[in-house]
């Protein structure tokens, strides 16, 4: 089992618990916005991500940083959830928990999120074509794509929808050829 799958298995109960809390309190839209904001901040700040993941930083220090970073930007319920993650030493997985939560929330709304990695930036026509293709593949009513550029792919793209990954990149094709060569050499 890959480390990514392990991380998702650990993150899922936390994401489900937060989603159930949001549904029970009828604050799903607010929590969705909070988690999206947290995910955006984590994507932009490697320093924050590393600070929260560092086991040498104290629980109190992590809580202070969370409050200072998100004060008056997210709801009290979401802050409380983050504090639980700190107490249970799971805040280092906040990015995975946030992604899992958003995927579950979107699934509930029959919205599919596709994470796209491309070698070069896509134009709006290409993004629209991808959205149409993904709608057909997943039978989703709505599709949201999150595009990131990864020059290491050399060419092509990878699409991740939930745990399913479609790799049409040149790097992926080279990796696949390499694995076939290793097998036949044995």
Beta strands, then each sheet from edge to edge (+ up, - down):
strand 1: 111-118
strand 2: 142-149
strand 3: 157-161
strand 4: 164-167
sheet 1: 2+ 1+ 3- 4+
end
